[in-house]
Structures are given as C-alpha cells and as structure tokens.
Amino acid sequence: MRNNESLVSPVVEAWATYRTTSAADWPTRRLLQAKGDSRVSVVLPARNEEATVGAIVATIREHLMDRVSLVDELIVVDSRSTDRTAAVARAAGAEVVSQDAMTRGLPRLTGKGDALWAGLAAAEGDVVAFVDADLREFRPHFVTGLLGPLLTDPSVAFVKGFYHRPLVSTGGVEADGGGRVTELMARPMLNLFWPELSGFVQPLAGEYAGRREVLARVPFVSGYGVETAMLIDLLELVGLDALAQVDLGERKHRHQDTAALGRMSAQIMLTAWSRLQQRGWANPEMLPTALLTQFRRGGSDALPNLDREIVVNDVAVAERPPLAQVRHQLPRRQVAAA
C-alpha cells in the first residue's frame, strides 16, 4: 500500500507546520503589546445582511475597540443593499461607506470582490482584516486570530483563516459539510496548477487580513473569484513564506443552494483561467465562455420531454486594478448617508 504521507511536498509540509497557528495562540494582551503605533482596520463587505451584521459590528466594537484599543477603524461596505443593512451596521457602531461612492469615476462592477476593493480604498489602517457579514455566533477571536501573525511577525504579509463549517440539513448536521466548492473544485484546481497553495485548509475563506501596502499591490476580482485570485497573486508577489493561516474554530453562516454554488465555481474557474493566461500557461488567444447553462426542474418554460427549463447565467468576472495604481483617481472617503 502506498504511503500517502510520503507524497506531501516537503515545502508544503514545512510551510503548514511553520505558518499555521490557532486563534488561541493570540491573546488580546499580547497583540496590544505588539501593535505599537500600527493602525488596524476591520472591513465587512455586506449586501442585505441586516440579520447578522449588527451583532458582528457590536461584538468588535465592544471587545476590540471600547474595552481595548486593538481595532482603530471598523468599516461596513454597503454593497447596494435593499434592506436595512446600512442602518443596522451604523446603529451598532460601524462607519458605513457605499461601494458605489468609493468607486465613483471608475467602471461599475458587481460582486463581493468589488466591495472588498472599496473597503480597502476606504480603510486607513496599516493592517486590514476582512470579515464576512453573514456569520452567526461571531466571536472576537475571528479578528484577533487573523491579526496575531501580522502584528507579531514583520515577515508575514497575509493571513488566511480556516475553520470547521457545519452543514445543517433535514438529515442532521455534517461537521465539515459546508466547504463544498472548496473540496469539489477549488482544492483540486489549486493542487493541479499551484501546488504551493495546497497547504491552505480553506483557500476560499472569507476571513483574512493583510498589510495594506501589500493588498494595495494586487488586483481584486469583482465576483466570487476574489479569494482565489488573491492567493495566487500574493504567492507570486511576496512568496509562500510571507503567507500564513490561522485556525478560527467553527464558522456558522447561511449556505447557498447547489445552483448558486455552481455559479460560484464557474467564476472561480474563470479567475483561475485568467491567471493561467497571464503566466503563459494557457493560450492567451483563447477566451472561455462566460455563459453557464443550468437546468431548473419544472417551471413554466420547461422543455418537452425534459421537465426542466434551461437557465443561462453570465458568470463573467472583471477586475479592479491594484489600488496603488488608481488611488489618485478615487474620491475622498464618503460615509454612506443614513
């Protein structure tokens, strides 16, 4: 029988051992001592997250800003919400900025990546942490864990979170069933083309932090490919040793249906293809289709003998250039109106 452990790349094994820590390794007192004159910003991209964003903001405000001065700036980027996301976030103590206001004068883009880019443009911290706004049972260690390696080790440029992601269904709870796109698509793809990144437990995690000067030097993909592109681009920019990961325990959030995960996967694949083309690993003249054909059972437009209707979605992704290249074109930070 083959010993699979012997097939692990020595580089990946050494990196995972050296650059992996737990949130418990980074108590707040230690981070306060290490922080010095550095400023820390926390950014939450949010689109229609009124049910969860307030509790996250309130927790960060109480534990990391009011009780101690670890976080200097807490920003929620309102990504064209149609509910009370902005009002709830503001009432809980966040500064709310509009995605469109922060990108005024630039082409209009959609998706999470553009909201993240707008948040980076608004943030003034030396270290910027990003946290998804749909988390439930949020705890301060989701922030302190990400900040730990950055505040204590100047050789670390970027930190990625990882966690258990329980999937709740009518059949019960699957402890690690939530990372479906990661396990079925993203991980195999990264292992194939960028094996140096195979040590990341959650390459698509929405919780990560980095040095502002480094984040400002990479482009942000507008859609769900943003995390994939960021890892690949940072690997090339600063090297594997400047990247780290932290175990944040368990992450609870809402889960998307299979069709939505398919669209997410398609955007990640298009993002990876663009990186392969940039590096000369794929034909630069070949443009993959950005139309994803899916099938919906039943429906008024179901085709004969198929009992399904065809649904075609445009899953094209665009990119904001590195912030450092266009910073002079942006308006001054504008706080979203109440």
Short mmCIF file of the C-alpha atoms (twelve columns), coordinates in Angstrom:
data_MODEL
# 
_entry.id   MODEL 
# 
loop_
_atom_site.group_PDB 
_atom_site.id 
_atom_site.type_symbol 
_atom_site.label_atom_id 
_atom_site.label_alt_id 
_atom_site.label_comp_id 
_atom_site.label_asym_id 
_atom_site.label_seq_id 
_atom_site.Cartn_x 
_atom_site.Cartn_y 
_atom_site.Cartn_z 
_atom_site.pdbx_PDB_model_num 
ATOM 1   C CA . MET A 1   0.000   0.000  0.000   1 
ATOM 2   C CA . ARG A 2   1.264   3.451  -0.875  1 
ATOM 3   C CA . ASN A 3   2.063   5.777  1.989   1 
ATOM 4   C CA . ASN A 4   0.191   8.959  1.091   1 
ATOM 5   C CA . GLU A 5   2.064   10.941 3.716   1 
ATOM 6   C CA . SER A 6   5.276   10.479 1.754   1 
ATOM 7   C CA . LEU A 7   3.685   12.205 -1.231  1 
ATOM 8   C CA . VAL A 8   3.184   15.518 0.556   1 
ATOM 9   C CA . SER A 9   5.525   18.170 -0.796  1 
ATOM 10  C CA . PRO A 10  8.279   18.900 1.743   1 
ATOM 11  C CA . VAL A 11  7.812   22.600 1.021   1 
ATOM 12  C CA . VAL A 12  4.077   22.480 1.744   1 
ATOM 13  C CA . GLU A 13  4.570   20.312 4.820   1 
ATOM 14  C CA . ALA A 14  7.200   22.665 6.225   1 
ATOM 15  C CA . TRP A 15  5.087   25.729 5.462   1 
ATOM 16  C CA . ALA A 16  1.951   24.257 7.033   1 
ATOM 17  C CA . THR A 17  3.908   23.409 10.163  1 
ATOM 18  C CA . TYR A 18  5.689   26.747 10.426  1 
ATOM 19  C CA . ARG A 19  2.960   29.119 9.259   1 
ATOM 20  C CA . THR A 20  -0.145  27.590 10.863  1 
ATOM 21  C CA . THR A 21  -1.353  28.756 14.267  1 
ATOM 22  C CA . SER A 22  -4.564  28.803 16.264  1 
ATOM 23  C CA . ALA A 23  -6.609  31.806 17.339  1 
ATOM 24  C CA . ALA A 24  -5.920  30.722 20.924  1 
ATOM 25  C CA . ASP A 25  -2.234  31.483 20.335  1 
ATOM 26  C CA . TRP A 26  -3.003  35.182 20.040  1 
ATOM 27  C CA . PRO A 27  -4.478  36.624 23.263  1 
ATOM 28  C CA . THR A 28  -5.544  40.229 23.070  1 
ATOM 29  C CA . ARG A 29  -2.986  41.381 25.642  1 
ATOM 30  C CA . ARG A 30  -0.136  40.014 23.548  1 
ATOM 31  C CA . LEU A 31  -1.454  41.738 20.434  1 
ATOM 32  C CA . LEU A 32  -1.803  45.070 22.226  1 
ATOM 33  C CA . GLN A 33  1.847   44.873 23.263  1 
ATOM 34  C CA . ALA A 34  2.930   44.002 19.742  1 
ATOM 35  C CA . LYS A 35  0.738   46.551 17.975  1 
ATOM 36  C CA . GLY A 36  2.844   49.604 18.773  1 
ATOM 37  C CA . ASP A 37  1.975   52.527 16.524  1 
ATOM 38  C CA . SER A 38  0.312   50.356 13.869  1 
ATOM 39  C CA . ARG A 39  -3.292  51.084 12.971  1 
ATOM 40  C CA . VAL A 40  -5.767  48.263 12.438  1 
ATOM 41  C CA . SER A 41  -8.869  48.386 10.248  1 
ATOM 42  C CA . VAL A 42  -11.632 45.772 10.046  1 
ATOM 43  C CA . VAL A 43  -13.777 45.753 6.909   1 
ATOM 44  C CA . LEU A 44  -17.080 43.929 6.400   1 
ATOM 45  C CA . PRO A 45  -18.494 43.746 2.866   1 
ATOM 46  C CA . ALA A 46  -22.272 43.491 3.243   1 
ATOM 47  C CA . ARG A 47  -25.192 43.075 0.879   1 
ATOM 48  C CA . ASN A 48  -28.584 42.555 2.515   1 
ATOM 49  C CA . GLU A 49  -27.137 41.282 5.792   1 
ATOM 50  C CA . GLU A 50  -29.352 43.149 8.272   1 
ATOM 51  C CA . ALA A 51  -29.985 39.933 10.221  1 
ATOM 52  C CA . THR A 52  -26.326 39.360 11.149  1 
ATOM 53  C CA . VAL A 53  -24.200 42.454 10.536  1 
ATOM 54  C CA . GLY A 54  -25.319 44.275 13.685  1 
ATOM 55  C CA . ALA A 55  -24.187 41.532 16.072  1 
ATOM 56  C CA . ILE A 56  -20.795 41.261 14.367  1 
ATOM 57  C CA . VAL A 57  -20.210 45.006 14.498  1 
ATOM 58  C CA . ALA A 58  -21.363 45.240 18.118  1 
ATOM 59  C CA . THR A 59  -19.020 42.430 19.161  1 
ATOM 60  C CA . ILE A 60  -15.984 44.008 17.515  1 
ATOM 61  C CA . ARG A 61  -16.889 47.443 18.857  1 
ATOM 62  C CA . GLU A 62  -17.339 46.222 22.450  1 
ATOM 63  C CA . HIS A 63  -14.453 43.776 22.775  1 
ATOM 64  C CA . LEU A 64  -11.778 45.182 20.471  1 
ATOM 65  C CA . MET A 65  -12.436 48.932 20.393  1 
ATOM 66  C CA . ASP A 66  -14.199 50.034 23.598  1 
ATOM 67  C CA . ARG A 67  -12.684 47.615 26.121  1 
ATOM 68  C CA . VAL A 68  -9.245  47.666 24.491  1 
ATOM 69  C CA . SER A 69  -7.799  49.730 21.653  1 
ATOM 70  C CA . LEU A 70  -6.813  46.937 19.296  1 
ATOM 71  C CA . VAL A 71  -9.031  47.851 16.327  1 
ATOM 72  C CA . ASP A 72  -8.852  51.500 15.288  1 
ATOM 73  C CA . GLU A 73  -11.362 51.510 12.463  1 
ATOM 74  C CA . LEU A 74  -14.466 49.437 11.744  1 
ATOM 75  C CA . ILE A 75  -15.970 49.830 8.281   1 
ATOM 76  C CA . VAL A 76  -19.017 48.204 6.710   1 
ATOM 77  C CA . VAL A 77  -19.171 48.479 2.927   1 
ATOM 78  C CA . ASP A 78  -22.810 48.675 1.866   1 
ATOM 79  C CA . SER A 79  -22.865 46.738 -1.394  1 
ATOM 80  C CA . ARG A 80  -26.126 48.084 -2.842  1 
ATOM 81  C CA . SER A 81  -28.288 46.587 -0.120  1 
ATOM 82  C CA . THR A 82  -32.055 46.849 -0.439  1 
ATOM 83  C CA . ASP A 83  -32.718 46.122 3.224   1 
ATOM 84  C CA . ARG A 84  -31.627 47.898 6.438   1 
ATOM 85  C CA . THR A 85  -28.028 46.660 6.389   1 
ATOM 86  C CA . ALA A 86  -26.530 50.149 6.440   1 
ATOM 87  C CA . ALA A 87  -28.787 51.433 9.218   1 
ATOM 88  C CA . VAL A 88  -28.253 48.367 11.402  1 
ATOM 89  C CA . ALA A 89  -24.480 48.480 10.961  1 
ATOM 90  C CA . ARG A 90  -24.344 52.185 11.754  1 
ATOM 91  C CA . ALA A 91  -26.513 51.799 14.844  1 
ATOM 92  C CA . ALA A 92  -24.193 49.045 16.095  1 
ATOM 93  C CA . GLY A 93  -21.168 51.312 15.829  1 
ATOM 94  C CA . ALA A 94  -19.633 50.884 12.390  1 
ATOM 95  C CA . GLU A 95  -18.702 53.515 9.864   1 
ATOM 96  C CA . VAL A 96  -20.719 52.694 6.743   1 
ATOM 97  C CA . VAL A 97  -19.418 53.527 3.287   1 
ATOM 98  C CA . SER A 98  -21.107 52.976 -0.035  1 
ATOM 99  C CA . GLN A 99  -19.448 50.700 -2.564  1 
ATOM 100 C CA . ASP A 100 -20.583 52.967 -5.385  1 
ATOM 101 C CA . ALA A 101 -19.375 56.135 -3.661  1 
ATOM 102 C CA . MET A 102 -15.912 54.670 -3.121  1 
ATOM 103 C CA . THR A 103 -15.615 53.641 -6.783  1 
ATOM 104 C CA . ARG A 104 -17.169 56.736 -8.331  1 
ATOM 105 C CA . GLY A 105 -15.469 57.630 -11.600 1 
ATOM 106 C CA . LEU A 106 -14.436 54.033 -12.266 1 
ATOM 107 C CA . PRO A 107 -16.314 51.402 -14.282 1 
ATOM 108 C CA . ARG A 108 -19.279 49.962 -12.383 1 
ATOM 109 C CA . LEU A 109 -18.602 46.405 -11.235 1 
ATOM 110 C CA . THR A 110 -20.660 43.968 -9.213  1 
ATOM 111 C CA . GLY A 111 -19.907 41.274 -6.698  1 
ATOM 112 C CA . LYS A 112 -18.130 40.701 -3.430  1 
ATOM 113 C CA . GLY A 113 -14.658 41.430 -4.761  1 
ATOM 114 C CA . ASP A 114 -15.580 44.959 -5.732  1 
ATOM 115 C CA . ALA A 115 -16.992 45.605 -2.251  1 
ATOM 116 C CA . LEU A 116 -13.736 44.354 -0.740  1 
ATOM 117 C CA . TRP A 117 -11.743 46.653 -3.009  1 
ATOM 118 C CA . ALA A 118 -13.931 49.586 -1.980  1 
ATOM 119 C CA . GLY A 119 -13.350 48.678 1.655   1 
ATOM 120 C CA . LEU A 120 -9.595  48.638 1.173   1 
ATOM 121 C CA . ALA A 121 -9.846  52.031 -0.513  1 
ATOM 122 C CA . ALA A 122 -11.786 53.387 2.465   1 
ATOM 123 C CA . ALA A 123 -9.597  51.846 5.159   1 
ATOM 124 C CA . GLU A 124 -6.679  53.766 6.618   1 
ATOM 125 C CA . GLY A 125 -5.103  51.039 8.763   1 
ATOM 126 C CA . ASP A 126 -1.634  49.613 8.274   1 
ATOM 127 C CA . VAL A 127 -3.229  46.186 8.721   1 
ATOM 128 C CA . VAL A 128 -6.634  45.466 7.192   1 
ATOM 129 C CA . ALA A 129 -8.783  42.487 8.180   1 
ATOM 130 C CA . PHE A 130 -11.785 41.361 6.150   1 
ATOM 131 C CA . VAL A 131 -14.716 39.532 7.770   1 
ATOM 132 C CA . ASP A 132 -17.859 38.279 6.041   1 
ATOM 133 C CA . ALA A 133 -21.064 39.876 7.287   1 
ATOM 134 C CA . ASP A 134 -23.240 36.745 7.328   1 
ATOM 135 C CA . LEU A 135 -21.538 34.992 10.262  1 
ATOM 136 C CA . ARG A 136 -23.649 33.761 13.163  1 
ATOM 137 C CA . GLU A 137 -22.406 33.360 16.732  1 
ATOM 138 C CA . PHE A 138 -19.487 35.642 15.891  1 
ATOM 139 C CA . ARG A 139 -16.673 35.906 18.441  1 
ATOM 140 C CA . PRO A 140 -13.751 38.388 18.754  1 
ATOM 141 C CA . HIS A 141 -11.178 35.670 18.041  1 
ATOM 142 C CA . PHE A 142 -12.197 35.772 14.377  1 
ATOM 143 C CA . VAL A 143 -10.375 39.110 14.291  1 
ATOM 144 C CA . THR A 144 -7.626  38.599 16.859  1 
ATOM 145 C CA . GLY A 145 -6.613  35.305 15.268  1 
ATOM 146 C CA . LEU A 146 -6.088  36.986 11.909  1 
ATOM 147 C CA . LEU A 147 -4.167  39.879 13.429  1 
ATOM 148 C CA . GLY A 148 -1.794  37.759 15.510  1 
ATOM 149 C CA . PRO A 149 0.821   36.753 12.918  1 
ATOM 150 C CA . LEU A 150 0.760   40.185 11.269  1 
ATOM 151 C CA . LEU A 151 1.285   42.197 14.448  1 
ATOM 152 C CA . THR A 152 3.984   39.931 15.859  1 
ATOM 153 C CA . ASP A 153 5.989   38.927 12.777  1 
ATOM 154 C CA . PRO A 154 7.036   41.529 10.188  1 
ATOM 155 C CA . SER A 155 7.839   38.778 7.665   1 
ATOM 156 C CA . VAL A 156 4.141   37.830 7.423   1 
ATOM 157 C CA . ALA A 157 2.211   39.800 4.807   1 
ATOM 158 C CA . PHE A 158 -1.117  37.951 4.643   1 
ATOM 159 C CA . VAL A 159 -3.105  35.648 6.918   1 
ATOM 160 C CA . LYS A 160 -5.965  33.361 5.909   1 
ATOM 161 C CA . GLY A 161 -8.489  31.939 8.336   1 
ATOM 162 C CA . PHE A 162 -9.725  28.351 8.364   1 
ATOM 163 C CA . TYR A 163 -12.379 26.571 10.399  1 
ATOM 164 C CA . HIS A 164 -14.917 23.780 10.602  1 
ATOM 165 C CA . ARG A 165 -18.031 24.625 8.590   1 
ATOM 166 C CA . PRO A 166 -21.038 22.571 9.748   1 
ATOM 167 C CA . LEU A 167 -23.737 21.960 7.158   1 
ATOM 168 C CA . VAL A 168 -27.206 21.779 8.701   1 
ATOM 169 C CA . SER A 169 -29.884 19.887 6.777   1 
ATOM 170 C CA . THR A 170 -33.081 17.994 7.481   1 
ATOM 171 C CA . GLY A 171 -30.958 14.888 7.907   1 
ATOM 172 C CA . GLY A 172 -28.851 16.398 10.674  1 
ATOM 173 C CA . VAL A 173 -25.540 18.220 10.925  1 
ATOM 174 C CA . GLU A 174 -22.440 17.353 8.902   1 
ATOM 175 C CA . ALA A 175 -19.482 18.770 10.845  1 
ATOM 176 C CA . ASP A 176 -17.393 19.732 7.809   1 
ATOM 177 C CA . GLY A 177 -20.002 19.653 5.064   1 
ATOM 178 C CA . GLY A 178 -20.023 23.390 4.380   1 
ATOM 179 C CA . GLY A 179 -16.966 23.660 2.151   1 
ATOM 180 C CA . ARG A 180 -18.467 22.083 -0.937  1 
ATOM 181 C CA . VAL A 181 -16.955 24.363 -3.565  1 
ATOM 182 C CA . THR A 182 -13.574 24.134 -1.864  1 
ATOM 183 C CA . GLU A 183 -13.448 20.351 -1.833  1 
ATOM 184 C CA . LEU A 184 -15.089 19.658 -5.201  1 
ATOM 185 C CA . MET A 185 -13.452 22.353 -7.310  1 
ATOM 186 C CA . ALA A 186 -11.059 24.861 -5.726  1 
ATOM 187 C CA . ARG A 187 -8.739  22.474 -3.912  1 
ATOM 188 C CA . PRO A 188 -8.244  20.080 -6.842  1 
ATOM 189 C CA . MET A 189 -7.630  23.034 -9.150  1 
ATOM 190 C CA . LEU A 190 -5.052  24.663 -6.870  1 
ATOM 191 C CA . ASN A 191 -3.289  21.339 -6.354  1 
ATOM 192 C CA . LEU A 192 -3.077  20.912 -10.107 1 
ATOM 193 C CA . PHE A 193 -1.742  24.331 -11.075 1 
ATOM 194 C CA . TRP A 194 -0.486  25.988 -7.879  1 
ATOM 195 C CA . PRO A 195 0.572   23.102 -5.609  1 
ATOM 196 C CA . GLU A 196 2.425   25.520 -3.301  1 
ATOM 197 C CA . LEU A 197 -1.012  26.642 -2.097  1 
ATOM 198 C CA . SER A 198 -2.222  23.133 -1.314  1 
ATOM 199 C CA . GLY A 199 -1.442  23.595 2.383   1 
ATOM 200 C CA . PHE A 200 -4.245  26.123 2.829   1 
ATOM 201 C CA . VAL A 201 -7.131  24.423 4.618   1 
ATOM 202 C CA . GLN A 202 -9.746  26.957 3.473   1 
ATOM 203 C CA . PRO A 203 -8.482  28.731 0.335   1 
ATOM 204 C CA . LEU A 204 -11.919 30.296 -0.218  1 
ATOM 205 C CA . ALA A 205 -12.374 31.527 3.358   1 
ATOM 206 C CA . GLY A 206 -13.898 34.988 3.628   1 
ATOM 207 C CA . GLU A 207 -11.896 35.900 6.730   1 
ATOM 208 C CA . TYR A 208 -8.364  37.117 6.073   1 
ATOM 209 C CA . ALA A 209 -6.050  40.016 6.801   1 
ATOM 210 C CA . GLY A 210 -3.018  41.613 5.261   1 
ATOM 211 C CA . ARG A 211 -0.692  44.548 5.296   1 
ATOM 212 C CA . ARG A 212 -2.345  47.405 3.493   1 
ATOM 213 C CA . GLU A 213 0.719   48.171 1.375   1 
ATOM 214 C CA . VAL A 214 0.719   44.576 0.099   1 
ATOM 215 C CA . LEU A 215 -3.030  44.320 -0.518  1 
ATOM 216 C CA . ALA A 216 -2.879  47.565 -2.489  1 
ATOM 217 C CA . ARG A 217 -0.495  45.946 -4.957  1 
ATOM 218 C CA . VAL A 218 -2.778  43.158 -6.165  1 
ATOM 219 C CA . PRO A 219 -5.946  43.378 -8.292  1 
ATOM 220 C CA . PHE A 220 -9.330  42.374 -6.882  1 
ATOM 221 C CA . VAL A 221 -11.594 40.157 -8.972  1 
ATOM 222 C CA . SER A 222 -15.127 41.515 -8.842  1 
ATOM 223 C CA . GLY A 223 -17.005 38.275 -8.173  1 
ATOM 224 C CA . TYR A 224 -16.529 35.103 -6.163  1 
ATOM 225 C CA . GLY A 225 -13.093 34.515 -7.646  1 
ATOM 226 C CA . VAL A 226 -11.600 37.223 -5.433  1 
ATOM 227 C CA . GLU A 227 -10.171 34.871 -2.796  1 
ATOM 228 C CA . THR A 228 -8.658  32.540 -5.391  1 
ATOM 229 C CA . ALA A 229 -7.059  35.381 -7.320  1 
ATOM 230 C CA . MET A 230 -5.734  36.967 -4.140  1 
ATOM 231 C CA . LEU A 231 -3.940  33.809 -3.036  1 
ATOM 232 C CA . ILE A 232 -2.420  33.200 -6.463  1 
ATOM 233 C CA . ASP A 233 -1.347  36.819 -6.930  1 
ATOM 234 C CA . LEU A 234 0.091   37.122 -3.419  1 
ATOM 235 C CA . LEU A 235 2.028   33.892 -3.888  1 
ATOM 236 C CA . GLU A 236 3.710   35.474 -6.886  1 
ATOM 237 C CA . LEU A 237 4.135   38.893 -5.261  1 
ATOM 238 C CA . VAL A 238 5.503   38.022 -1.809  1 
ATOM 239 C CA . GLY A 239 6.153   34.271 -1.886  1 
ATOM 240 C CA . LEU A 240 4.753   31.399 0.136   1 
ATOM 241 C CA . ASP A 241 6.735   32.123 3.293   1 
ATOM 242 C CA . ALA A 242 5.015   35.520 3.675   1 
ATOM 243 C CA . LEU A 243 1.606   33.820 3.783   1 
ATOM 244 C CA . ALA A 244 0.109   32.225 6.909   1 
ATOM 245 C CA . GLN A 245 -3.110  30.632 8.139   1 
ATOM 246 C CA . VAL A 246 -4.924  30.562 11.469  1 
ATOM 247 C CA . ASP A 247 -7.433  28.087 12.861  1 
ATOM 248 C CA . LEU A 248 -10.523 30.077 13.880  1 
ATOM 249 C CA . GLY A 249 -12.514 27.145 15.208  1 
ATOM 250 C CA . GLU A 250 -16.031 26.869 13.801  1 
ATOM 251 C CA . ARG A 251 -17.809 29.128 11.329  1 
ATOM 252 C CA . LYS A 252 -21.597 29.271 11.174  1 
ATOM 253 C CA . HIS A 253 -23.329 31.077 8.334   1 
ATOM 254 C CA . ARG A 254 -26.053 30.584 5.798   1 
ATOM 255 C CA . HIS A 255 -25.420 28.178 2.939   1 
ATOM 256 C CA . GLN A 256 -26.274 28.647 -0.710  1 
ATOM 257 C CA . ASP A 257 -28.094 26.127 -2.856  1 
ATOM 258 C CA . THR A 258 -26.350 23.881 -5.358  1 
ATOM 259 C CA . ALA A 259 -27.166 26.049 -8.376  1 
ATOM 260 C CA . ALA A 260 -25.652 29.097 -6.683  1 
ATOM 261 C CA . LEU A 261 -22.550 27.087 -5.801  1 
ATOM 262 C CA . GLY A 262 -22.281 26.129 -9.464  1 
ATOM 263 C CA . ARG A 263 -22.234 29.775 -10.487 1 
ATOM 264 C CA . MET A 264 -19.649 30.482 -7.807  1 
ATOM 265 C CA . SER A 265 -17.491 27.632 -9.086  1 
ATOM 266 C CA . ALA A 266 -17.718 28.931 -12.635 1 
ATOM 267 C CA . GLN A 267 -16.445 32.353 -11.557 1 
ATOM 268 C CA . ILE A 268 -13.549 30.759 -9.704  1 
ATOM 269 C CA . MET A 269 -12.657 28.696 -12.770 1 
ATOM 270 C CA . LEU A 270 -12.708 31.772 -14.994 1 
ATOM 271 C CA . THR A 271 -10.487 33.553 -12.482 1 
ATOM 272 C CA . ALA A 272 -8.006  30.685 -12.480 1 
ATOM 273 C CA . TRP A 273 -8.020  30.630 -16.276 1 
ATOM 274 C CA . SER A 274 -7.112  34.311 -16.394 1 
ATOM 275 C CA . ARG A 275 -4.119  33.632 -14.102 1 
ATOM 276 C CA . LEU A 276 -3.022  30.742 -16.291 1 
ATOM 277 C CA . GLN A 277 -3.172  33.025 -19.321 1 
ATOM 278 C CA . GLN A 278 -1.222  35.786 -17.584 1 
ATOM 279 C CA . ARG A 279 1.571   33.349 -16.819 1 
ATOM 280 C CA . GLY A 280 1.623   31.879 -20.314 1 
ATOM 281 C CA . TRP A 281 0.261   28.523 -19.127 1 
ATOM 282 C CA . ALA A 282 -2.885  28.806 -21.291 1 
ATOM 283 C CA . ASN A 283 -3.452  30.051 -24.814 1 
ATOM 284 C CA . PRO A 284 -3.804  33.860 -24.464 1 
ATOM 285 C CA . GLU A 285 -5.948  33.996 -27.601 1 
ATOM 286 C CA . MET A 286 -8.499  31.517 -26.297 1 
ATOM 287 C CA . LEU A 287 -11.386 33.192 -24.487 1 
ATOM 288 C CA . PRO A 288 -13.519 30.775 -22.455 1 
ATOM 289 C CA . THR A 289 -17.269 31.329 -22.478 1 
ATOM 290 C CA . ALA A 290 -18.697 33.192 -19.522 1 
ATOM 291 C CA . LEU A 291 -22.186 31.750 -20.002 1 
ATOM 292 C CA . LEU A 292 -23.146 28.940 -17.653 1 
ATOM 293 C CA . THR A 293 -26.053 26.711 -18.666 1 
ATOM 294 C CA . GLN A 294 -28.009 25.197 -15.784 1 
ATOM 295 C CA . PHE A 295 -31.295 23.335 -15.511 1 
ATOM 296 C CA . ARG A 296 -34.225 24.143 -13.247 1 
ATOM 297 C CA . ARG A 297 -36.774 21.429 -12.605 1 
ATOM 298 C CA . GLY A 298 -40.302 22.205 -13.690 1 
ATOM 299 C CA . GLY A 299 -41.211 25.815 -14.364 1 
ATOM 300 C CA . SER A 300 -43.473 27.404 -16.932 1 
ATOM 301 C CA . ASP A 301 -40.792 27.229 -19.623 1 
ATOM 302 C CA . ALA A 302 -39.882 23.581 -19.140 1 
ATOM 303 C CA . LEU A 303 -38.878 21.909 -22.364 1 
ATOM 304 C CA . PRO A 304 -40.880 18.949 -23.698 1 
ATOM 305 C CA . ASN A 305 -39.612 15.547 -22.524 1 
ATOM 306 C CA . LEU A 306 -37.119 17.266 -20.226 1 
ATOM 307 C CA . ASP A 307 -39.314 18.513 -17.367 1 
ATOM 308 C CA . ARG A 308 -36.748 21.240 -16.832 1 
ATOM 309 C CA . GLU A 309 -36.204 24.734 -18.068 1 
ATOM 310 C CA . ILE A 310 -32.817 25.910 -19.245 1 
ATOM 311 C CA . VAL A 311 -31.329 28.795 -17.290 1 
ATOM 312 C CA . VAL A 312 -28.296 30.617 -18.659 1 
ATOM 313 C CA . ASN A 313 -26.273 32.877 -16.369 1 
ATOM 314 C CA . ASP A 314 -23.470 35.254 -17.251 1 
ATOM 315 C CA . VAL A 315 -20.703 34.418 -14.774 1 
ATOM 316 C CA . ALA A 316 -18.071 36.717 -16.253 1 
ATOM 317 C CA . VAL A 317 -15.640 38.304 -13.832 1 
ATOM 318 C CA . ALA A 318 -13.887 41.638 -14.064 1 
ATOM 319 C CA . GLU A 319 -11.071 43.084 -12.002 1 
ATOM 320 C CA . ARG A 320 -10.268 46.258 -10.175 1 
ATOM 321 C CA . PRO A 321 -6.610  47.112 -10.747 1 
ATOM 322 C CA . PRO A 322 -4.286  47.266 -7.761  1 
ATOM 323 C CA . LEU A 323 -5.430  50.111 -5.529  1 
ATOM 324 C CA . ALA A 324 -1.967  51.634 -5.543  1 
ATOM 325 C CA . GLN A 325 -2.283  52.259 -9.298  1 
ATOM 326 C CA . VAL A 326 -5.527  54.246 -9.181  1 
ATOM 327 C CA . ARG A 327 -5.598  55.693 -5.680  1 
ATOM 328 C CA . HIS A 328 -5.219  59.235 -7.044  1 
ATOM 329 C CA . GLN A 329 -8.411  58.816 -9.122  1 
ATOM 330 C CA . LEU A 330 -10.680 57.992 -6.201  1 
ATOM 331 C CA . PRO A 331 -12.871 60.419 -4.286  1 
ATOM 332 C CA . ARG A 332 -12.148 61.044 -0.645  1 
ATOM 333 C CA . ARG A 333 -13.877 58.591 1.652   1 
ATOM 334 C CA . GLN A 334 -17.586 59.188 1.717   1 
ATOM 335 C CA . VAL A 335 -19.686 57.822 4.545   1 
ATOM 336 C CA . ALA A 336 -22.998 56.325 3.441   1 
ATOM 337 C CA . ALA A 337 -25.985 58.501 4.162   1 
ATOM 338 C CA . ALA A 338 -28.310 57.476 6.964   1 
# 
